């Protein structure tokens, strides 16, 4: 997912520069920061997968 965010951020940044639509620069920086610092699932670890198996007998 980090690679997807990085690719999207670079695409938005390049597109913003090419078309001179500077409104997309903050959005691309947001996705770039998410990719670099691995943010995006909230502060409580909502993206974590519970690998512990429970037995119901």
mmCIF file of the N, C-alpha and C atoms, coordinates in Angstrom:
data_MODEL
# 
_entry.id   MODEL 
# 
loop_
_atom_site.group_PDB 
_atom_site.id 
_atom_site.type_symbol 
_atom_site.label_atom_id 
_atom_site.label_alt_id 
_atom_site.label_comp_id 
_atom_site.label_asym_id 
_atom_site.label_entity_id 
_atom_site.label_seq_id 
_atom_site.pdbx_PDB_ins_code 
_atom_site.Cartn_x 
_atom_site.Cartn_y 
_atom_site.Cartn_z 
_atom_site.occupancy 
_atom_site.B_iso_or_equiv 
_atom_site.pdbx_formal_charge 
_atom_site.auth_seq_id 
_atom_site.auth_comp_id 
_atom_site.auth_asym_id 
_atom_site.auth_atom_id 
_atom_site.pdbx_PDB_model_num 
ATOM 1   N N  . UNK A 1 1  ? 0.820   -1.186  0.000   1.00 0.00 ? 1  UNK A N  1 
ATOM 2   C CA . UNK A 1 1  ? 0.000   0.000   0.000   1.00 0.00 ? 1  UNK A CA 1 
ATOM 3   C C  . UNK A 1 1  ? 0.870   1.259   0.000   1.00 0.00 ? 1  UNK A C  1 
ATOM 4   N N  . UNK A 1 2  ? 2.040   1.158   0.628   1.00 0.00 ? 2  UNK A N  1 
ATOM 5   C CA . UNK A 1 2  ? 2.932   2.316   0.646   1.00 0.00 ? 2  UNK A CA 1 
ATOM 6   C C  . UNK A 1 2  ? 3.410   2.664   -0.761  1.00 0.00 ? 2  UNK A C  1 
ATOM 7   N N  . UNK A 1 3  ? 3.651   1.656   -1.563  1.00 0.00 ? 3  UNK A N  1 
ATOM 8   C CA . UNK A 1 3  ? 4.114   1.891   -2.931  1.00 0.00 ? 3  UNK A CA 1 
ATOM 9   C C  . UNK A 1 3  ? 3.013   2.540   -3.756  1.00 0.00 ? 3  UNK A C  1 
ATOM 10  N N  . UNK A 1 4  ? 1.776   2.121   -3.539  1.00 0.00 ? 4  UNK A N  1 
ATOM 11  C CA . UNK A 1 4  ? 0.652   2.721   -4.256  1.00 0.00 ? 4  UNK A CA 1 
ATOM 12  C C  . UNK A 1 4  ? 0.510   4.191   -3.873  1.00 0.00 ? 4  UNK A C  1 
ATOM 13  N N  . UNK A 1 5  ? 0.617   4.490   -2.584  1.00 0.00 ? 5  UNK A N  1 
ATOM 14  C CA . UNK A 1 5  ? 0.526   5.880   -2.141  1.00 0.00 ? 5  UNK A CA 1 
ATOM 15  C C  . UNK A 1 5  ? 1.672   6.718   -2.711  1.00 0.00 ? 5  UNK A C  1 
ATOM 16  N N  . UNK A 1 6  ? 2.867   6.146   -2.730  1.00 0.00 ? 6  UNK A N  1 
ATOM 17  C CA . UNK A 1 6  ? 4.022   6.858   -3.277  1.00 0.00 ? 6  UNK A CA 1 
ATOM 18  C C  . UNK A 1 6  ? 3.842   7.125   -4.764  1.00 0.00 ? 6  UNK A C  1 
ATOM 19  N N  . UNK A 1 7  ? 3.402   6.129   -5.503  1.00 0.00 ? 7  UNK A N  1 
ATOM 20  C CA . UNK A 1 7  ? 3.182   6.303   -6.938  1.00 0.00 ? 7  UNK A CA 1 
ATOM 21  C C  . UNK A 1 7  ? 2.100   7.343   -7.206  1.00 0.00 ? 7  UNK A C  1 
ATOM 22  N N  . UNK A 1 8  ? 1.019   7.306   -6.433  1.00 0.00 ? 8  UNK A N  1 
ATOM 23  C CA . UNK A 1 8  ? -0.060  8.269   -6.611  1.00 0.00 ? 8  UNK A CA 1 
ATOM 24  C C  . UNK A 1 8  ? 0.410   9.686   -6.275  1.00 0.00 ? 8  UNK A C  1 
ATOM 25  N N  . UNK A 1 9  ? 1.215   9.811   -5.225  1.00 0.00 ? 9  UNK A N  1 
ATOM 26  C CA . UNK A 1 9  ? 1.734   11.125  -4.835  1.00 0.00 ? 9  UNK A CA 1 
ATOM 27  C C  . UNK A 1 9  ? 2.639   11.687  -5.921  1.00 0.00 ? 9  UNK A C  1 
ATOM 28  N N  . UNK A 1 10 ? 3.511   10.872  -6.456  1.00 0.00 ? 10 UNK A N  1 
ATOM 29  C CA . UNK A 1 10 ? 4.411   11.344  -7.509  1.00 0.00 ? 10 UNK A CA 1 
ATOM 30  C C  . UNK A 1 10 ? 3.650   11.683  -8.784  1.00 0.00 ? 10 UNK A C  1 
ATOM 31  N N  . UNK A 1 11 ? 2.625   10.891  -9.099  1.00 0.00 ? 11 UNK A N  1 
ATOM 32  C CA . UNK A 1 11 ? 1.794   11.185  -10.258 1.00 0.00 ? 11 UNK A CA 1 
ATOM 33  C C  . UNK A 1 11 ? 1.069   12.521  -10.088 1.00 0.00 ? 11 UNK A C  1 
ATOM 34  N N  . UNK A 1 12 ? 0.474   12.734  -8.909  1.00 0.00 ? 12 UNK A N  1 
ATOM 35  C CA . UNK A 1 12 ? -0.227  13.996  -8.656  1.00 0.00 ? 12 UNK A CA 1 
ATOM 36  C C  . UNK A 1 12 ? 0.724   15.192  -8.705  1.00 0.00 ? 12 UNK A C  1 
ATOM 37  N N  . UNK A 1 13 ? 1.894   15.018  -8.141  1.00 0.00 ? 13 UNK A N  1 
ATOM 38  C CA . UNK A 1 13 ? 2.866   16.108  -8.132  1.00 0.00 ? 13 UNK A CA 1 
ATOM 39  C C  . UNK A 1 13 ? 3.333   16.447  -9.548  1.00 0.00 ? 13 UNK A C  1 
ATOM 40  N N  . UNK A 1 14 ? 3.619   15.439  -10.331 1.00 0.00 ? 14 UNK A N  1 
ATOM 41  C CA . UNK A 1 14 ? 4.054   15.671  -11.710 1.00 0.00 ? 14 UNK A CA 1 
ATOM 42  C C  . UNK A 1 14 ? 2.925   16.287  -12.534 1.00 0.00 ? 14 UNK A C  1 
ATOM 43  N N  . UNK A 1 15 ? 1.716   15.803  -12.319 1.00 0.00 ? 15 UNK A N  1 
ATOM 44  C CA . UNK A 1 15 ? 0.576   16.335  -13.056 1.00 0.00 ? 15 UNK A CA 1 
ATOM 45  C C  . UNK A 1 15 ? 0.281   17.775  -12.650 1.00 0.00 ? 15 UNK A C  1 
ATOM 46  N N  . UNK A 1 16 ? 0.421   18.083  -11.379 1.00 0.00 ? 16 UNK A N  1 
ATOM 47  C CA . UNK A 1 16 ? 0.203   19.452  -10.911 1.00 0.00 ? 16 UNK A CA 1 
ATOM 48  C C  . UNK A 1 16 ? 1.235   20.391  -11.512 1.00 0.00 ? 16 UNK A C  1 
ATOM 49  N N  . UNK A 1 17 ? 2.460   19.960  -11.604 1.00 0.00 ? 17 UNK A N  1 
ATOM 50  C CA . UNK A 1 17 ? 3.513   20.793  -12.190 1.00 0.00 ? 17 UNK A CA 1 
ATOM 51  C C  . UNK A 1 17 ? 3.289   20.986  -13.690 1.00 0.00 ? 17 UNK A C  1 
ATOM 52  N N  . UNK A 1 18 ? 2.918   19.902  -14.354 1.00 0.00 ? 18 UNK A N  1 
ATOM 53  C CA . UNK A 1 18 ? 2.746   19.955  -15.803 1.00 0.00 ? 18 UNK A CA 1 
ATOM 54  C C  . UNK A 1 18 ? 1.561   20.821  -16.217 1.00 0.00 ? 18 UNK A C  1 
ATOM 55  N N  . UNK A 1 19 ? 0.463   20.731  -15.490 1.00 0.00 ? 19 UNK A N  1 
ATOM 56  C CA . UNK A 1 19 ? -0.742  21.477  -15.859 1.00 0.00 ? 19 UNK A CA 1 
ATOM 57  C C  . UNK A 1 19 ? -0.860  22.813  -15.123 1.00 0.00 ? 19 UNK A C  1 
ATOM 58  N N  . UNK A 1 20 ? 0.077   23.085  -14.214 1.00 0.00 ? 20 UNK A N  1 
ATOM 59  C CA . UNK A 1 20 ? 0.093   24.318  -13.423 1.00 0.00 ? 20 UNK A CA 1 
ATOM 60  C C  . UNK A 1 20 ? -1.163  24.478  -12.568 1.00 0.00 ? 20 UNK A C  1 
ATOM 61  N N  . UNK A 1 21 ? -1.673  23.355  -12.074 1.00 0.00 ? 21 UNK A N  1 
ATOM 62  C CA . UNK A 1 21 ? -2.807  23.384  -11.153 1.00 0.00 ? 21 UNK A CA 1 
ATOM 63  C C  . UNK A 1 21 ? -2.264  23.091  -9.764  1.00 0.00 ? 21 UNK A C  1 
ATOM 64  N N  . UNK A 1 22 ? -1.892  24.137  -9.079  1.00 0.00 ? 22 UNK A N  1 
ATOM 65  C CA . UNK A 1 22 ? -1.166  24.018  -7.822  1.00 0.00 ? 22 UNK A CA 1 
ATOM 66  C C  . UNK A 1 22 ? -2.037  23.546  -6.667  1.00 0.00 ? 22 UNK A C  1 
ATOM 67  N N  . UNK A 1 23 ? -3.323  23.425  -6.875  1.00 0.00 ? 23 UNK A N  1 
ATOM 68  C CA . UNK A 1 23 ? -4.215  22.959  -5.820  1.00 0.00 ? 23 UNK A CA 1 
ATOM 69  C C  . UNK A 1 23 ? -3.941  21.487  -5.484  1.00 0.00 ? 23 UNK A C  1 
ATOM 70  N N  . UNK A 1 24 ? -3.340  20.758  -6.422  1.00 0.00 ? 24 UNK A N  1 
ATOM 71  C CA . UNK A 1 24 ? -3.073  19.339  -6.199  1.00 0.00 ? 24 UNK A CA 1 
ATOM 72  C C  . UNK A 1 24 ? -1.766  19.077  -5.446  1.00 0.00 ? 24 UNK A C  1 
ATOM 73  N N  . UNK A 1 25 ? -0.948  20.094  -5.261  1.00 0.00 ? 25 UNK A N  1 
ATOM 74  C CA . UNK A 1 25 ? 0.318   19.920  -4.555  1.00 0.00 ? 25 UNK A CA 1 
ATOM 75  C C  . UNK A 1 25 ? 0.107   19.505  -3.092  1.00 0.00 ? 25 UNK A C  1 
ATOM 76  N N  . UNK A 1 26 ? -0.783  20.165  -2.320  1.00 0.00 ? 26 UNK A N  1 
ATOM 77  C CA . UNK A 1 26 ? -0.987  19.699  -0.936  1.00 0.00 ? 26 UNK A CA 1 
ATOM 78  C C  . UNK A 1 26 ? -1.531  18.274  -0.856  1.00 0.00 ? 26 UNK A C  1 
ATOM 79  N N  . UNK A 1 27 ? -2.384  17.923  -1.803  1.00 0.00 ? 27 UNK A N  1 
ATOM 80  C CA . UNK A 1 27 ? -2.915  16.556  -1.810  1.00 0.00 ? 27 UNK A CA 1 
ATOM 81  C C  . UNK A 1 27 ? -1.807  15.547  -2.102  1.00 0.00 ? 27 UNK A C  1 
ATOM 82  N N  . UNK A 1 28 ? -0.923  15.879  -3.026  1.00 0.00 ? 28 UNK A N  1 
ATOM 83  C CA . UNK A 1 28 ? 0.182   14.973  -3.324  1.00 0.00 ? 28 UNK A CA 1 
ATOM 84  C C  . UNK A 1 28 ? 1.150   14.887  -2.148  1.00 0.00 ? 28 UNK A C  1 
ATOM 85  N N  . UNK A 1 29 ? 1.368   15.990  -1.444  1.00 0.00 ? 29 UNK A N  1 
ATOM 86  C CA . UNK A 1 29 ? 2.237   15.956  -0.263  1.00 0.00 ? 29 UNK A CA 1 
ATOM 87  C C  . UNK A 1 29 ? 1.620   15.118  0.846   1.00 0.00 ? 29 UNK A C  1 
ATOM 88  N N  . UNK A 1 30 ? 0.300   15.158  0.965   1.00 0.00 ? 30 UNK A N  1 
ATOM 89  C CA . UNK A 1 30 ? -0.390  14.326  1.945   1.00 0.00 ? 30 UNK A CA 1 
ATOM 90  C C  . UNK A 1 30 ? -0.138  12.844  1.671   1.00 0.00 ? 30 UNK A C  1 
ATOM 91  N N  . UNK A 1 31 ? -0.296  12.420  0.425   1.00 0.00 ? 31 UNK A N  1 
ATOM 92  C CA . UNK A 1 31 ? -0.046  11.021  0.085   1.00 0.00 ? 31 UNK A CA 1 
ATOM 93  C C  . UNK A 1 31 ? 1.433   10.670  0.184   1.00 0.00 ? 31 UNK A C  1 
ATOM 94  N N  . UNK A 1 32 ? 2.302   11.619  -0.107  1.00 0.00 ? 32 UNK A N  1 
ATOM 95  C CA . UNK A 1 32 ? 3.740   11.376  0.020   1.00 0.00 ? 32 UNK A CA 1 
ATOM 96  C C  . UNK A 1 32 ? 4.124   11.153  1.481   1.00 0.00 ? 32 UNK A C  1 
ATOM 97  N N  . UNK A 1 33 ? 3.581   11.968  2.373   1.00 0.00 ? 33 UNK A N  1 
ATOM 98  C CA . UNK A 1 33 ? 3.865   11.786  3.806   1.00 0.00 ? 33 UNK A CA 1 
ATOM 99  C C  . UNK A 1 33 ? 3.291   10.470  4.323   1.00 0.00 ? 33 UNK A C  1 
ATOM 100 N N  . UNK A 1 34 ? 2.132   10.078  3.824   1.00 0.00 ? 34 UNK A N  1 
ATOM 101 C CA . UNK A 1 34 ? 1.577   8.794   4.219   1.00 0.00 ? 34 UNK A CA 1 
ATOM 102 C C  . UNK A 1 34 ? 2.490   7.648   3.789   1.00 0.00 ? 34 UNK A C  1 
ATOM 103 N N  . UNK A 1 35 ? 3.043   7.745   2.603   1.00 0.00 ? 35 UNK A N  1 
ATOM 104 C CA . UNK A 1 35 ? 3.916   6.679   2.104   1.00 0.00 ? 35 UNK A CA 1 
ATOM 105 C C  . UNK A 1 35 ? 5.237   6.634   2.860   1.00 0.00 ? 35 UNK A C  1 
ATOM 106 N N  . UNK A 1 36 ? 5.803   7.787   3.139   1.00 0.00 ? 36 UNK A N  1 
ATOM 107 C CA . UNK A 1 36 ? 7.115   7.837   3.796   1.00 0.00 ? 36 UNK A CA 1 
ATOM 108 C C  . UNK A 1 36 ? 7.024   7.390   5.250   1.00 0.00 ? 36 UNK A C  1 
ATOM 109 N N  . UNK A 1 37 ? 6.013   7.880   5.978   1.00 0.00 ? 37 UNK A N  1 
ATOM 110 C CA . UNK A 1 37 ? 5.918   7.588   7.403   1.00 0.00 ? 37 UNK A CA 1 
ATOM 111 C C  . UNK A 1 37 ? 4.959   6.456   7.738   1.00 0.00 ? 37 UNK A C  1 
ATOM 112 N N  . UNK A 1 38 ? 4.372   5.822   6.718   1.00 0.00 ? 38 UNK A N  1 
ATOM 113 C CA . UNK A 1 38 ? 3.448   4.699   6.881   1.00 0.00 ? 38 UNK A CA 1 
ATOM 114 C C  . UNK A 1 38 ? 2.263   5.069   7.773   1.00 0.00 ? 38 UNK A C  1 
ATOM 115 N N  . UNK A 1 39 ? 1.677   6.221   7.489   1.00 0.00 ? 39 UNK A N  1 
ATOM 116 C CA . UNK A 1 39 ? 0.469   6.663   8.179   1.00 0.00 ? 39 UNK A CA 1 
ATOM 117 C C  . UNK A 1 39 ? -0.740  6.214   7.387   1.00 0.00 ? 39 UNK A C  1 
ATOM 118 N N  . UNK A 1 40 ? -1.901  6.211   8.024   1.00 0.00 ? 40 UNK A N  1 
ATOM 119 C CA . UNK A 1 40 ? -3.110  6.002   7.252   1.00 0.00 ? 40 UNK A CA 1 
ATOM 120 C C  . UNK A 1 40 ? -4.126  5.082   7.875   1.00 0.00 ? 40 UNK A C  1 
ATOM 121 N N  . UNK A 1 41 ? -3.807  4.449   8.964   1.00 0.00 ? 41 UNK A N  1 
ATOM 122 C CA . UNK A 1 41 ? -4.760  3.524   9.568   1.00 0.00 ? 41 UNK A CA 1 
ATOM 123 C C  . UNK A 1 41 ? -5.232  3.998   10.931  1.00 0.00 ? 41 UNK A C  1 
ATOM 124 N N  . UNK A 1 42 ? -4.976  5.209   11.247  1.00 0.00 ? 42 UNK A N  1 
ATOM 125 C CA . UNK A 1 42 ? -5.395  5.713   12.547  1.00 0.00 ? 42 UNK A CA 1 
ATOM 126 C C  . UNK A 1 42 ? -4.342  5.453   13.601  1.00 0.00 ? 42 UNK A C  1 
ATOM 127 N N  . UNK A 1 43 ? -4.497  6.078   14.713  1.00 0.00 ? 43 UNK A N  1 
ATOM 128 C CA . UNK A 1 43 ? -3.504  5.971   15.773  1.00 0.00 ? 43 UNK A CA 1 
ATOM 129 C C  . UNK A 1 43 ? -3.685  4.717   16.629  1.00 0.00 ? 43 UNK A C  1 
ATOM 130 N N  . UNK A 1 44 ? -4.764  3.980   16.446  1.00 0.00 ? 44 UNK A N  1 
ATOM 131 C CA . UNK A 1 44 ? -5.045  2.834   17.297  1.00 0.00 ? 44 UNK A CA 1 
ATOM 132 C C  . UNK A 1 44 ? -4.735  1.513   16.628  1.00 0.00 ? 44 UNK A C  1 
ATOM 133 N N  . UNK A 1 45 ? -4.059  1.527   15.507  1.00 0.00 ? 45 UNK A N  1 
ATOM 134 C CA . UNK A 1 45 ? -3.686  0.284   14.846  1.00 0.00 ? 45 UNK A CA 1 
ATOM 135 C C  . UNK A 1 45 ? -4.863  -0.427  14.214  1.00 0.00 ? 45 UNK A C  1 
ATOM 136 N N  . UNK A 1 46 ? -5.743  0.296   13.565  1.00 0.00 ? 46 UNK A N  1 
ATOM 137 C CA . UNK A 1 46 ? -6.939  -0.292  12.991  1.00 0.00 ? 46 UNK A CA 1 
ATOM 138 C C  . UNK A 1 46 ? -6.647  -1.172  11.788  1.00 0.00 ? 46 UNK A C  1 
ATOM 139 N N  . UNK A 1 47 ? -5.471  -1.096  11.231  1.00 0.00 ? 47 UNK A N  1 
ATOM 140 C CA . UNK A 1 47 ? -5.129  -1.922  10.076  1.00 0.00 ? 47 UNK A CA 1 
ATOM 141 C C  . UNK A 1 47 ? -4.502  -3.255  10.486  1.00 0.00 ? 47 UNK A C  1 
ATOM 142 N N  . UNK A 1 48 ? -4.234  -3.426  11.745  1.00 0.00 ? 48 UNK A N  1 
ATOM 143 C CA . UNK A 1 48 ? -3.594  -4.661  12.198  1.00 0.00 ? 48 UNK A CA 1 
ATOM 144 C C  . UNK A 1 48 ? -4.540  -5.847  12.028  1.00 0.00 ? 48 UNK A C  1 
ATOM 145 N N  . UNK A 1 49 ? -3.955  -6.960  11.666  1.00 0.00 ? 49 UNK A N  1 
ATOM 146 C CA . UNK A 1 49 ? -4.720  -8.184  11.486  1.00 0.00 ? 49 UNK A CA 1 
ATOM 147 C C  . UNK A 1 49 ? -4.524  -9.051  12.721  1.00 0.00 ? 49 UNK A C  1 
ATOM 148 N N  . UNK A 1 50 ? -5.606  -9.529  13.279  1.00 0.00 ? 50 UNK A N  1 
ATOM 149 C CA . UNK A 1 50 ? -5.546  -10.381 14.448  1.00 0.00 ? 50 UNK A CA 1 
ATOM 150 C C  . UNK A 1 50 ? -5.199  -11.795 14.003  1.00 0.00 ? 50 UNK A C  1 
ATOM 151 N N  . UNK A 1 51 ? -3.988  -12.228 14.317  1.00 0.00 ? 51 UNK A N  1 
ATOM 152 C CA . UNK A 1 51 ? -3.528  -13.553 13.893  1.00 0.00 ? 51 UNK A CA 1 
ATOM 153 C C  . UNK A 1 51 ? -3.742  -14.619 14.964  1.00 0.00 ? 51 UNK A C  1 
ATOM 154 N N  . UNK A 1 52 ? -4.186  -14.215 16.133  1.00 0.00 ? 52 UNK A N  1 
ATOM 155 C CA . UNK A 1 52 ? -4.399  -15.158 17.215  1.00 0.00 ? 52 UNK A CA 1 
ATOM 156 C C  . UNK A 1 52 ? -5.669  -15.956 16.949  1.00 0.00 ? 52 UNK A C  1 
ATOM 157 N N  . UNK A 1 53 ? -5.524  -17.282 16.958  1.00 0.00 ? 53 UNK A N  1 
ATOM 158 C CA . UNK A 1 53 ? -6.685  -18.143 16.722  1.00 0.00 ? 53 UNK A CA 1 
ATOM 159 C C  . UNK A 1 53 ? -7.320  -18.483 18.063  1.00 0.00 ? 53 UNK A C  1 
ATOM 160 N N  . UNK A 1 54 ? -8.615  -18.415 18.069  1.00 0.00 ? 54 UNK A N  1 
ATOM 161 C CA . UNK A 1 54 ? -9.339  -18.751 19.291  1.00 0.00 ? 54 UNK A CA 1 
ATOM 162 C C  . UNK A 1 54 ? -10.019 -20.101 19.119  1.00 0.00 ? 54 UNK A C  1 
ATOM 163 N N  . UNK A 1 55 ? -10.044 -20.848 20.201  1.00 0.00 ? 55 UNK A N  1 
ATOM 164 C CA . UNK A 1 55 ? -10.710 -22.160 20.184  1.00 0.00 ? 55 UNK A CA 1 
ATOM 165 C C  . UNK A 1 55 ? -12.059 -22.042 20.864  1.00 0.00 ? 55 UNK A C  1 
ATOM 166 N N  . UNK A 1 56 ? -13.053 -22.535 20.203  1.00 0.00 ? 56 UNK A N  1 
ATOM 167 C CA . UNK A 1 56 ? -14.379 -22.595 20.794  1.00 0.00 ? 56 UNK A CA 1 
ATOM 168 C C  . UNK A 1 56 ? -14.748 -24.065 20.938  1.00 0.00 ? 56 UNK A C  1 
ATOM 169 N N  . UNK A 1 57 ? -14.810 -24.514 22.162  1.00 0.00 ? 57 UNK A N  1 
ATOM 170 C CA . UNK A 1 57 ? -15.130 -25.922 22.398  1.00 0.00 ? 57 UNK A CA 1 
ATOM 171 C C  . UNK A 1 57 ? -16.483 -26.086 23.018  1.00 0.00 ? 57 UNK A C  1 
# 
